[in-house]
């Protein structure tokens, strides 16, 4: 099967990780992948992509770019593409323009990774007949899409996956040494871009509440700037907790250092699924998170992790303290979580996606 993947991302986040996993697995199954991506996009150089797909760079320009739409039509014709997969919103827009402006005839699927309703102006591009399936990364997004578009068998859920073998790679840095964290301190961290929906305001406020109660905690914010780094840095400074709350910036292969944490703290207020939680579960690290988006599909409260209402600093503080003060609780949570994460392998995700491709051809 010849598959055209379209990505419009110019950075590296969870969605791009999922594309690389998918291409890697499809390649191993003998399928031919073509990847359209913006010039200099990080995904083009990722080890799971290089040599396993045909890279096709393009100049993104703006979100409604007919030149990209025309390029899609050319690629489909030149390489006899069987199915197209648009992996994000702008990629979906380019695909829709190719249908409407250039009479593209190939069937396609689109991914939906965010947990908010679609706008009225976007309904046409989701309802276009040749877009045969809308793949949601969580049941919560599936529910939201049905609410926006109406009950439809075109809307399906394929949970994101994780590479369960990648954690065998040694950590790229020693967190305690690099950030001078005292041996007595528990390391509590999140690994995600510093973006609004990750709710690092709540992260910092919870850190402040815990630091006021105890001095044996260090918090790390591990991720690149998603637009909120300056605001979060200013908040940390204003609260006088710079010694105990550190912004590390982006760390390559950050998954390899998760096993150095004592608690993975993921207080998102909007989240499609939250695959970083799977990384933590695979590393036997207890997770404290919120009831945002698809997160409750990965965590059952008090079974595979601890959950709090979105933005509830007092409750999040209690949950973190519960794990720090009760070693048996943490051990019980990670024991159940490691069983849970085995259901989310990248191989399983790719096979379900491949079955969808076959069904729309």
SERO-4910 file (N, C-alpha, C, O; in steps of 0.05 Angstrom, whole numbers):
BEGIN
 pado doro    nc1    nc2    nc3   cac1   cac2   cac3    cc1    cc2    cc3    oc1    oc2    oc3
  Unk    A     17    -24      0      0      0      0     18     25      0     38     26     14
  Unk    A     10     45    -16     24     70    -17      8     91     -1    -15     96     -7
  Unk    A     21    101     20      7    119     39     20    146     39     45    148     42
  Unk    A      4    167     36     15    194     38      6    206     65    -17    209     71
  Unk    A     26    213     81     22    226    107     27    256    103     47    264     90
  Unk    A      9    272    113     13    301    111     15    313    140     -3    309    156
  Unk    A     37    327    145     41    341    170     47    370    165     61    376    146
  Unk    A     36    388    181     43    416    178     59    427    201     65    451    202
  Unk    A     66    410    220     80    419    244    108    427    238    123    414    223
  Unk    A    117    450    249    144    459    246    161    455    271    184    463    273
  Unk    A    148    441    291    162    435    316    159    405    322    148    391    306
  Unk    A    169    397    345    167    368    352    151    366    378    160    375    399
  Unk    A    128    354    376    111    349    399     99    321    397    108    304    381
  Unk    A     79    316    414     68    289    415     56    279    389     59    255    382
  Unk    A     44    297    373     32    288    348     53    279    328     49    259    314
  Unk    A     76    292    328     97    285    310    110    258    319    119    242    302
  Unk    A    111    254    345    121    229    355    103    206    346    113    184    338
  Unk    A     77    210    346     58    190    337     61    184    307     58    161    299
  Unk    A     66    205    291     70    200    262     95    183    258     94    165    242
  Unk    A    116    189    273    141    174    269    137    145    277    147    126    264
  Unk    A    122    140    299    116    113    307    101     98    285    107     75    279
  Unk    A     81    112    274     64     99    254     80     92    229     77     70    218
  Unk    A     96    111    219    113    106    196    132     82    201    135     65    183
  Unk    A    144     82    224    162     60    231    148     33    230    159     14    218
  Unk    A    125     31    241    110      5    242    100     -2    214    102    -26    206
  Unk    A     89     17    199     79     11    172    102      2    154     99    -16    137
  Unk    A    125     15    157    149      6    141    156    -23    147    162    -38    129
  Unk    A    155    -30    173    163    -57    181    143    -78    170    149   -101    167
  Unk    A    119    -69    163     98    -86    152     99    -87    122     82   -101    109
  Unk    A    117    -72    110    121    -74     81    106    -53     65    104    -55     40
  Unk    A     95    -33     78     81    -12     64     99     12     57    119     16     71
  Unk    A     92     26     36    109     49     27     97     75     37     74     81     31
  Unk    A    113     90     51    103    115     63    116    139     49    140    139     42
  Unk    A    100    160     44    109    185     34    100    206     55     77    206     64
  Unk    A    119    223     63    113    243     84    117    271     73    140    279     67
  Unk    A     95    286     71     97    315     65    100    330     91     84    326    110
  Unk    A    120    347     92    125    362    117    137    389    109    149    392     88
  Unk    A    134    409    126    146    435    121    177    433    120    189    416    132
  Unk    A    189    451    104    218    453    103    230    455    131    221    471    147
  Unk    A    251    439    136    265    440    161    249    431    185    257    436    208
  Unk    A    227    417    181    212    407    204    228    385    217    240    368    204
  Unk    A    229    384    244    245    364    258    238    336    251    256    318    252
  Unk    A    213    330    244    205    302    239    221    291    215    225    267    214
  Unk    A    229    308    197    243    298    173    270    285    179    280    269    163
  Unk    A    281    291    203    307    280    210    306    260    233    326    251    243
  Unk    A    281    253    241    279    234    263    287    206    254    282    198    232
  Unk    A    299    191    273    311    165    266    289    145    258    295    126    244
  Unk    A    264    148    268    243    129    260    231    136    233    216    120    222
  Unk    A    239    158    221    229    167    196    250    164    173    243    155    151
  Unk    A    274    172    179    295    171    159    299    143    149    304    124    164
  Unk    A    298    140    123    302    114    110    277     96    110    278     74     99
  Unk    A    256    106    123    232     89    125    208    102    111    185     92    111
  Unk    A    213    125     99    192    138     83    205    156     62    229    162     64
  Unk    A    190    165     43    199    184     23    192    212     33    168    219     35
  Unk    A    212    227     39    208    254     50    202    274     28    217    276      8
  Unk    A    180    289     31    172    309     11    168    336     25    146    341     35
  Unk    A    189    353     26    186    379     39    170    399     22    169    397     -2
  Unk    A    158    418     36    143    439     22    145    465     39    150    464     63
  Unk    A    140    487     25    139    513     38    111    517     49     92    520     33
  Unk    A    108    518     75     81    520     86     68    546     81     45    548     73
  Unk    A     83    568     84     71    594     80     50    601    100     56    606    124
  Unk    A     25    600     92      3    605    110    -16    581    111    -13    563     95
  Unk    A    -36    582    129    -52    558    134    -71    551    111    -79    528    108
  Unk    A    -78    571     94    -94    565     71    -78    571     46    -79    592     35
  Unk    A    -62    551     39    -42    555     17    -49    536     -7    -45    512     -5
  Unk    A    -60    547    -28    -67    530    -51    -44    516    -64    -47    496    -77
  Unk    A    -20    527    -61      4    515    -73     10    488    -60     17    469    -74
  Unk    A      6    486    -34      9    461    -20    -12    441    -29     -7    418    -32
  Unk    A    -37    452    -32    -59    435    -41    -54    423    -68    -60    400    -73
  Unk    A    -43    439    -86    -36    429   -113    -14    408   -112    -14    389   -127
  Unk    A      5    412    -94     27    393    -91     16    366    -82     26    345    -91
  Unk    A     -4    366    -65    -16    341    -56    -27    326    -80    -23    302    -83
  Unk    A    -41    340    -97    -53    328   -121    -31    316   -139    -34    294   -149
  Unk    A     -9    330   -142     13    320   -159     26    295   -147     31    276   -161
  Unk    A     30    295   -121     43    272   -108     25    247   -110     35    225   -115
  Unk    A     -1    251   -105    -19    228   -107    -18    216   -134    -19    191   -137
  Unk    A    -17    232   -155    -17    222   -182     10    209   -189     11    188   -201
  Unk    A     32    222   -181     59    213   -188     65    186   -175     77    169   -188
  Unk    A     58    183   -150     66    159   -135     43    139   -130     46    120   -115
  Unk    A     21    144   -144     -1    125   -143     -9    119   -114    -10     96   -105
  Unk    A    -15    140   -100    -22    138    -72    -49    124    -68    -69    131    -83
  Unk    A    -51    106    -50    -76     91    -44    -93    105    -24   -118    105    -26
  Unk    A    -81    116     -4    -96    130     17    -79    153     29    -55    151     30
  Unk    A    -93    174     37    -80    198     48    -87    201     77   -110    196     85
  Unk    A    -68    208     93    -73    212    122    -63    240    130    -39    246    130
  Unk    A    -82    258    135    -76    285    145    -74    285    175    -94    277    188
  Unk    A    -51    292    187    -46    287    215    -52    311    233    -50    308    258
  Unk    A    -58    334    222    -64    357    239    -83    376    225    -90    371    201
  Unk    A    -92    397    238   -113    414    227   -105    428    201   -120    429    182
  Unk    A    -80    440    200    -72    453    176    -68    433    153    -74    440    130
  Unk    A    -58    410    160    -55    389    139    -82    382    128    -85    377    104
  Unk    A   -102    380    146   -129    374    137   -140    396    119   -153    391     99
  Unk    A   -133    421    125   -142    444    108   -129    442     80   -143    446     60
  Unk    A   -103    436     79    -90    433     53   -103    410     37   -108    413     13
  Unk    A   -110    388     50   -123    366     37   -150    374     27   -157    367      4
  Unk    A   -166    388     43   -192    397     34   -191    415     10   -207    413     -8
  Unk    A   -171    433     10   -168    451    -13   -161    435    -38   -169    442    -60
  Unk    A   -145    414    -35   -138    397    -58   -163    384    -69   -165    382    -94
  Unk    A   -181    376    -52   -206    364    -62   -223    385    -77   -232    380    -99
  Unk    A   -226    408    -64   -244    428    -75   -233    443    -99   -248    450   -118
  Unk    A   -207    449    -98   -195    466   -120   -184    450   -143   -184    459   -166
  Unk    A   -174    425   -137   -159    411   -157   -171    383   -163   -157    366   -175
  Unk    A   -195    378   -154   -210    353   -160   -195    328   -152   -196    308   -167
  Unk    A   -181    329   -130   -168    305   -119   -189    283   -114   -211    289   -104
  Unk    A   -183    258   -121   -203    237   -120   -196    215   -100   -212    197    -96
  Unk    A   -172    215    -88   -164    194    -71   -178    195    -43   -182    217    -33
  Unk    A   -184    172    -31   -196    172     -5   -176    180     17   -152    177     13
  Unk    A   -186    190     39   -167    199     60   -180    195     88   -203    189     91
  Unk    A   -162    197    108   -170    198    136   -156    222    149   -135    231    139
  Unk    A   -168    233    170   -156    255    184   -154    249    214   -172    235    224
  Unk    A   -134    258    227   -131    254    255   -141    279    270   -138    302    262
  Unk    A   -153    273    293   -162    295    312   -150    289    339   -155    268    351
  Unk    A   -133    308    349   -118    303    373   -125    323    396   -115    320    418
  Unk    A   -142    342    390   -149    362    411   -177    359    421   -195    351    406
  Unk    A   -181    367    446   -207    361    459   -225    385    461   -236    391    483
  Unk    A   -228    400    439   -248    422    439   -265    420    414   -256    409    393
  Unk    A   -290    430    415   -308    427    392   -297    441    367   -283    461    369
  Unk    A   -305    431    344   -296    444    319   -314    468    314   -337    469    323
  Unk    A   -304    488    300   -319    511    294   -339    506    271   -336    487    256
  Unk    A   -360    522    270   -380    518    249   -367    520    221   -375    507    202
  Unk    A   -347    538    218   -334    542    192   -318    518    184   -311    515    160
  Unk    A   -311    500    203   -294    477    196   -311    452    190   -299    432    181
  Unk    A   -337    453    193   -353    429    190   -352    418    161   -351    394    157
  Unk    A   -351    436    141   -350    427    114   -325    410    108   -327    390     93
  Unk    A   -302    418    119   -278    403    113   -278    375    127   -264    357    118
  Unk    A   -293    372    148   -295    346    161   -316    329    147   -314    304    146
  Unk    A   -336    341    135   -358    326    123   -353    320     93   -371    308     80
  Unk    A   -331    328     82   -326    323     54   -326    293     49   -313    278     63
  Unk    A   -341    283     29   -346    254     25   -321    237     23   -321    214     33
  Unk    A   -300    247     10   -276    230      7   -259    228     32   -240    213     33
  Unk    A   -265    245     52   -253    241     78   -269    220     93   -290    226    105
  Unk    A   -260    195     91   -276    172     98   -277    167    128   -297    157    139
  Unk    A   -256    174    143   -255    169    171   -241    192    186   -223    204    176
  Unk    A   -251    198    210   -239    217    228   -228    201    251   -244    190    267
  Unk    A   -202    200    254   -189    184    275   -184    201    299   -168    219    298
  Unk    A   -198    195    321   -195    210    346   -175    194    364   -176    170    365
  Unk    A   -158    208    378   -138    195    395   -149    187    423   -135    175    439
  Unk    A   -174    194    428   -186    186    453   -217    185    450   -228    197    432
  Unk    A   -229    170    467   -259    169    467   -271    196    473   -293    202    463
  Unk    A   -258    212    490   -268    238    496   -269    256    471   -289    270    467
  Unk    A   -248    255    455   -249    270    430   -271    259    411   -284    275    398
  Unk    A   -273    233    410   -294    220    394   -321    231    402   -338    238    385
  Unk    A   -326    233    428   -352    243    438   -356    272    430   -378    280    422
  Unk    A   -335    288    432   -337    316    424   -342    319    394   -359    336    386
  Unk    A   -329    303    378   -333    304    349   -361    296    341   -373    308    324
  Unk    A   -372    276    354   -400    268    349   -418    291    356   -438    296    343
  Unk    A   -412    304    379   -428    327    387   -427    350    367   -447    365    364
  Unk    A   -405    353    353   -401    374    333   -413    367    306   -424    384    293
  Unk    A   -409    342    298   -416    333    271   -441    316    269   -452    311    248
  Unk    A   -450    306    293   -472    287    293   -462    258    294   -439    253    287
  Unk    A   -478    240    303   -470    212    306   -463    201    278   -479    202    259
  Unk    A   -439    191    276   -430    181    250   -410    158    253   -393    159    271
  Unk    A   -413    138    236   -394    116    237   -367    124    224   -349    108    223
  Unk    A   -366    149    214   -340    159    203   -321    166    226   -297    169    221
  Unk    A   -331    169    250   -314    178    272   -306    153    289   -323    139    299
  Unk    A   -280    149    291   -270    125    305   -248    134    324   -236    155    322
  Unk    A   -243    117    344   -221    122    363   -198    102    359   -202     78    357
  Unk    A   -174    113    357   -150     97    358   -131    111    378   -120    132    372
  Unk    A   -129    100    401   -112    112    421    -83    114    412    -73     96    398
  Unk    A    -70    135    419    -41    138    413    -26    116    427    -35    105    447
  Unk    A     -2    111    417     14     89    428     41     99    438     48    122    436
  Unk    A     56     80    449     82     86    460    101     64    453     93     40    451
  Unk    A    126     71    449    147     51    443    157     40    470    173     53    483
  Unk    A    149     16    476    156      5    502    185     -4    504    195    -10    526
  Unk    A    199     -4    481    227    -11    482    246     13    485    270      9    491
  Unk    A    236     37    481    254     60    481    265     67    509    285     81    511
  Unk    A    252     57    529    261     63    556    286     48    565    297     53    586
  Unk    A    295     30    547    320     16    553    344     33    548    367     26    556
  Unk    A    340     56    534    362     74    528    371     89    554    353     99    568
  Unk    A    396     90    560    405    104    584    398    134    584    396    146    562
  Unk    A    393    145    607    386    173    609    408    191    597    432    186    601
  Unk    A    399    212    583    418    230    569    432    248    589    455    257    584
  Unk    A    420    253    612    433    270    633    425    259    660    405    245    663
  Unk    A    441    267    681    434    261    708    421    286    720    434    306    723
  Unk    A    395    285    725    380    309    734    391    321    760    394    345    762
  Unk    A    397    303    779    407    313    805    433    329    802    437    350    814
  Unk    A    451    317    785    477    330    781    474    357    766    485    377    773
  Unk    A    460    355    744    458    379    726    444    402    740    452    425    736
  Unk    A    423    396    755    407    418    767    411    421    797    396    434    811
  Unk    A    432    407    807    441    410    835    418    405    854    412    421    872
  Unk    A    404    383    850    382    376    867    392    360    891    405    339    886
  Unk    A    386    368    915    396    353    939    386    324    939    364    319    929
  Unk    A    402    307    949    395    278    950    369    273    966    354    255    959
  Unk    A    364    289    986    340    285   1002    315    294    988    293    287    997
  Unk    A    317    309    967    294    320    954    281    301    934    294    286    920
  Unk    A    254    301    935    239    286    915    237    302    890    233    327    891
  Unk    A    240    289    867    238    303    841    211    300    829    202    277    824
  Unk    A    197    322    825    170    322    814    171    338    788    179    361    789
  Unk    A    162    326    766    166    340    740    144    334    721    129    314    723
  Unk    A    142    352    701    125    347    678    143    349    653    162    364    653
  Unk    A    137    334    633    151    334    608    131    342    586    117    324    576
  Unk    A    130    367    579    112    376    558    119    405    551    132    419    567
  Unk    A    111    414    527    116    441    519    103    461    539     82    455    550
  Unk    A    115    483    543    104    503    561     83    519    546     88    542    537
  Unk    A     60    507    544     37    518    530     14    522    549     12    510    570
  Unk    A     -5    539    541    -27    546    558    -43    522    568    -50    520    591
  Unk    A    -50    504    549    -67    481    556    -54    462    575    -68    445    587
  Unk    A    -27    463    578    -13    445    597    -16    456    626     -9    442    644
  Unk    A    -26    480    629    -33    492    654     -9    492    674    -10    481    696
  Unk    A     13    503    665     36    506    682     31    527    704     47    528    724
  Unk    A     11    543    702      4    561    724     -5    545    748      4    550    770
  Unk    A    -21    525    743    -29    507    765     -6    491    775     -3    486    799
  Unk    A     12    482    757     36    468    764     52    484    785     60    474    806
  Unk    A     57    510    778     73    527    795     59    533    822     72    533    843
  Unk    A     33    538    820     18    544    845     18    520    864     20    522    888
  Unk    A     16    496    852     17    471    868     45    468    880     48    460    903
  Unk    A     65    474    864     92    472    874     96    491    898    108    483    918
  Unk    A     86    515    896     88    535    917     74    524    942     85    527    964
  Unk    A     50    512    939     36    502    962     52    480    976     52    479   1001
  Unk    A     64    463    961     80    441    973    106    451    985    114    442   1007
  Unk    A    119    470    972    144    481    983    139    495   1010    156    495   1028
  Unk    A    115    507   1012    108    520   1038    105    500   1060    108    506   1084
  Unk    A     98    475   1052     93    454   1072    118    438   1079    121    428   1101
  Unk    A    136    435   1059    159    417   1062    182    427   1045    177    440   1024
  Unk    A    206    422   1053    229    432   1038    244    410   1022    265    415   1011
  Unk    A    232    386   1022    246    364   1008    234    358    981    233    335    972
  Unk    A    226    379    966    215    375    939    229    394    920    234    417    925
  Unk    A    234    384    896    244    400    873    227    394    849    221    371    843
  Unk    A    218    415    836    200    413    813    215    420    787    229    441    787
  Unk    A    212    404    767    225    410    741    203    413    720    185    397    718
  Unk    A    206    433    703    189    438    680    207    431    656    224    446    648
  Unk    A    202    408    644    219    398    622    204    400    596    186    385    590
  Unk    A    212    420    579    198    423    554    206    450    541    215    468    555
  Unk    A    202    451    515    207    476    501    185    496    504    164    490    516
  Unk    A    190    520    494    171    542    497    147    538    478    151    538    453
  Unk    A    123    535    489     99    534    473     83    559    474     59    560    469
  Unk    A     97    581    481     84    607    482     80    619    510     73    642    513
  Unk    A     86    602    530     80    611    558    105    612    576    103    617    600
  Unk    A    128    607    564    152    605    581    158    631    597    164    629    621
  Unk    A    156    654    584    161    679    598    142    683    621    150    692    643
  Unk    A    116    678    616     96    681    637    101    663    661     99    671    684
  Unk    A    108    638    655    113    619    676    138    626    692    139    623    716
  Unk    A    158    634    678    183    643    691    178    666    709    189    667    732
  Unk    A    162    685    700    156    709    717    140    700    741    144    711    763
  Unk    A    122    681    738    106    671    761    123    658    782    120    663    806
  Unk    A    142    642    772    161    629    791    177    649    806    181    647    831
  Unk    A    187    670    792    203    691    805    186    706    825    195    712    847
  Unk    A    161    713    818    144    728    836    137    713    861    132    726    882
  Unk    A    136    687    860    130    670    883    155    664    900    152    652    922
  Unk    A    178    671    890    203    667    905    210    638    908    221    630    929
  Unk    A    205    622    888    211    593    890    230    584    868    229    560    860
  Unk    A    247    601    859    266    594    837    286    572    845    296    558    828
  Unk    A    291    570    871    310    549    880    298    521    877    312    502    873
  Unk    A    271    519    880    258    493    880    242    487    854    233    465    851
  Unk    A    239    507    837    224    502    812    242    511    789    248    535    786
  Unk    A    250    492    772    269    498    751    257    492    723    246    471    719
  Unk    A    261    511    705    253    506    677    278    497    663    298    511    660
  Unk    A    278    472    653    302    461    641    304    468    611    326    468    600
  Unk    A    281    475    599    280    478    570    277    450    557    274    430    571
  Unk    A    278    450    531    275    425    516    298    406    521    321    415    519
  Unk    A    293    381    527    314    361    530    308    338    510    287    326    510
  Unk    A    327    334    492    323    313    472    322    285    485    336    280    504
  Unk    A    303    269    475    299    242    487    293    244    517    303    229    533
  Unk    A    275    262    523    268    267    552    256    242    565    258    239    589
  Unk    A    244    225    549    232    201    560    253    184    575    247    169    593
  Unk    A    279    187    567    300    171    579    307    180    608    322    166    621
  Unk    A    296    202    616    302    212    643    278    210    662    280    217    685
  Unk    A    256    201    651    231    200    668    235    181    691    224    186    713
  Unk    A    252    160    687    256    141    709    272    153    733    275    140    753
  Unk    A    282    178    730    295    192    752    276    207    770    284    218    790
  Unk    A    251    208    762    231    224    777    219    207    800    221    183    800
  Unk    A    208    222    819    193    209    840    163    210    835    148    192    842
  Unk    A    154    232    822    126    235    814    125    249    787    140    269    783
  Unk    A    108    239    769    103    253    744     78    270    748     56    259    753
  Unk    A     80    296    745     58    315    752     48    328    726     62    344    714
  Unk    A     24    321    718     13    328    692    -14    342    695    -35    330    692
  Unk    A    -14    368    702    -39    382    709    -54    396    686    -64    418    690
  Unk    A    -55    384    663    -67    397    639    -96    405    644   -110    392    660
  Unk    A   -104    426    630   -132    434    631   -147    426    606   -171    425    605
  Unk    A   -131    420    585   -142    409    560   -122    388    550    -98    394    549
  Unk    A   -131    365    542   -113    344    534   -127    323    517   -147    311    526
  Unk    A   -117    319    492   -129    299    475   -128    271    488   -148    257    491
  Unk    A   -103    263    496   -100    238    510    -78    241    532    -84    235    555
  Unk    A    -54    250    524    -33    253    544    -14    230    544    -11    216    564
  Unk    A      0    225    522     17    202    520     42    203    538     54    183    543
  Unk    A     49    227    548     70    229    567     64    213    592     82    202    606
  Unk    A     38    210    598     30    194    621     37    165    616     46    151    634
  Unk    A     34    155    591     42    128    585     72    124    589     80    103    598
  Unk    A     88    144    582    116    142    586    123    139    615    139    122    623
  Unk    A    109    154    632    114    152    661    105    125    672    119    113    688
  Unk    A     82    116    663     72     90    672     92     68    663     97     49    679
  Unk    A    103     70    639    122     49    630    147     50    646    162     29    647
  Unk    A    154     72    659    178     75    675    173     70    704    191     74    721
  Unk    A    149     61    711    142     55    739    143     80    757    152     79    780
  Unk    A    135    103    746    134    128    761    104    135    766     89    136    747
  Unk    A     97    139    791     69    146    797     61    173    785     77    192    783
  Unk    A     36    175    776     27    199    762      5    213    778    -14    200    788
  Unk    A      7    239    780    -14    257    790    -23    274    767     -6    288    755
  Unk    A    -48    274    760    -58    289    737    -86    299    743    -95    301    766
  Unk    A   -100    307    722   -127    319    724   -147    303    707   -139    286    691
  Unk    A   -172    310    710   -193    298    695   -198    312    668   -220    316    659
  Unk    A   -176    320    655   -178    335    630   -179    316    606   -164    297    605
  Unk    A   -196    322    587   -197    308    561   -197    278    564   -213    266    578
  Unk    A   -178    265    550   -176    236    550   -159    224    572   -155    200    573
  Unk    A   -149    241    591   -132    231    612   -145    208    629   -132    189    635
  Unk    A   -171    211    635   -184    189    651   -185    162    636   -192    142    648
  Unk    A   -180    162    610   -178    137    595   -151    123    600   -149     99    596
  Unk    A   -132    138    610   -105    127    616   -102    122    646    -87    104    654
  Unk    A   -117    137    662   -114    135    691   -141    131    704   -160    146    700
  Unk    A   -143    110    720   -166    105    737   -157    115    765   -137    106    776
  Unk    A   -172    134    776   -164    147    801   -161    127    823   -178    110    828
  Unk    A   -138    129    836   -131    112    859   -126     83    851   -125     65    869
  Unk    A   -124     78    825   -117     51    816    -91     52    800    -72     38    807
  Unk    A    -90     69    779    -66     71    763    -54     99    764    -35    105    750
  Unk    A    -64    115    782    -54    142    786    -73    157    803    -94    146    812
  Unk    A    -68    183    808    -86    200    824    -95    223    807    -78    236    794
  Unk    A   -121    229    807   -132    250    791   -146    271    808   -156    265    829
  Unk    A   -145    296    798   -158    318    812   -174    334    792   -169    332    768
  Unk    A   -194    350    801   -207    368    783   -187    388    770   -167    394    782
  Unk    A   -193    397    746   -176    416    732   -171    441    749   -190    453    758
  Unk    A   -146    448    752   -139    473    766   -143    472    797   -140    493    810
  Unk    A   -148    450    808   -154    447    837   -127    444    852   -119    422    857
  Unk    A   -114    466    858    -88    466    871    -89    451    898    -71    434    903
  Unk    A   -108    456    916   -109    442    941   -110    411    938    -97    396    952
  Unk    A   -127    402    919   -130    373    915   -105    361    903    -98    339    910
  Unk    A    -93    375    884    -68    365    872    -46    364    893    -30    345    893
  Unk    A    -46    383    911    -26    383    932    -30    359    950    -10    346    958
  Unk    A    -55    353    957    -60    330    974    -52    304    960    -40    287    973
  Unk    A    -57    302    934    -50    278    919    -20    273    918    -10    251    922
  Unk    A     -5    295    913     24    292    912     35    284    940     52    267    942
  Unk    A     25    298    961     33    291    988     26    263    995     41    249   1010
  Unk    A      4    253    986     -5    225    992     16    205    982     22    186    996
  Unk    A     27    210    958     47    192    947     73    195    962     87    175    968
  Unk    A     81    220    967    106    225    981    107    213   1009    127    204   1019
  Unk    A     84    213   1021     82    204   1049     75    175   1052     76    164   1074
  Unk    A     68    162   1030     59    134   1031     72    118   1009     62    117    987
  Unk    A     95    106   1015    110     91    995     93     68    984     95     61    960
  Unk    A     77     55   1000     60     33    991     40     42    970     34     27    952
  Unk    A     29     66    974     10     77    954     23     79    927     12     71    907
  Unk    A     47     91    926     61     94    901     67     68    888     64     65    863
  Unk    A     75     49    903     81     22    892     56      9    881     57     -5    860
  Unk    A     34     12    895      9      0    885      0     13    859    -10     -1    841
  Unk    A      3     39    857     -6     53    832     11     45    808      0     39    787
  Unk    A     38     43    812     55     36    789     52      7    781     55      0    758
  Unk    A     45    -10    800     41    -38    794     17    -42    776     18    -58    757
  Unk    A     -4    -27    781    -28    -29    764    -23    -14    737    -33    -22    716
  Unk    A     -8      8    738     -4     24    714     13      9    694      8     13    670
  Unk    A     32     -7    702     49    -20    683     33    -41    667     40    -48    644
  Unk    A     13    -52    680     -6    -70    665    -22    -54    645    -27    -64    623
  Unk    A    -31    -31    653    -47    -14    636    -32     -6    610    -43     -6    588
  Unk    A     -7      3    614      8     14    591     14     -7    570     18      0    547
  Unk    A     13    -32    577     18    -53    557     -3    -54    535      1    -66    514
  Unk    A    -26    -41    540    -48    -40    521    -44    -18    500    -60    -15    482
  Unk    A    -23     -2    503    -19     21    486      7     21    471     21     41    470
  Unk    A     15     -2    460     39     -4    444     36     10    417     13     11    406
  Unk    A     57     20    406     56     33    380     49     13    358     37     20    338
  Unk    A     56    -12    362     49    -33    343     19    -37    342      7    -40    320
  Unk    A      6    -37    365    -23    -40    366    -37    -16    353    -56    -19    338
  Unk    A    -27      8    358    -38     33    346    -36     32    316    -55     39    302
  Unk    A    -13     24    306     -8     23    277    -26      2    263    -36      8    242
  Unk    A    -30    -21    276    -47    -41    264    -76    -32    262    -89    -37    241
  Unk    A    -86    -19    282   -113     -8    281   -116     13    259   -136     15    246
  Unk    A    -95     30    257    -95     51    236    -94     38    208   -109     47    190
  Unk    A    -78     18    205    -76      4    179   -103     -9    172   -111     -8    149
  Unk    A   -116    -20    191   -143    -32    186   -162    -11    175   -179    -16    158
  Unk    A   -160     13    186   -177     35    177   -170     43    148   -188     47    132
  Unk    A   -144     44    142   -136     50    114   -148     30     95   -159     37     74
  Unk    A   -146      5    102   -156    -16     84   -187    -14     80   -197    -19     59
  Unk    A   -200     -5    101   -229     -2    100   -239     21     83   -262     20     74
  Unk    A   -222     41     79   -231     65     64   -223     64     35   -233     80     19
  Unk    A   -206     45     27   -197     43     -1   -219     32    -19   -214     30    -43
***
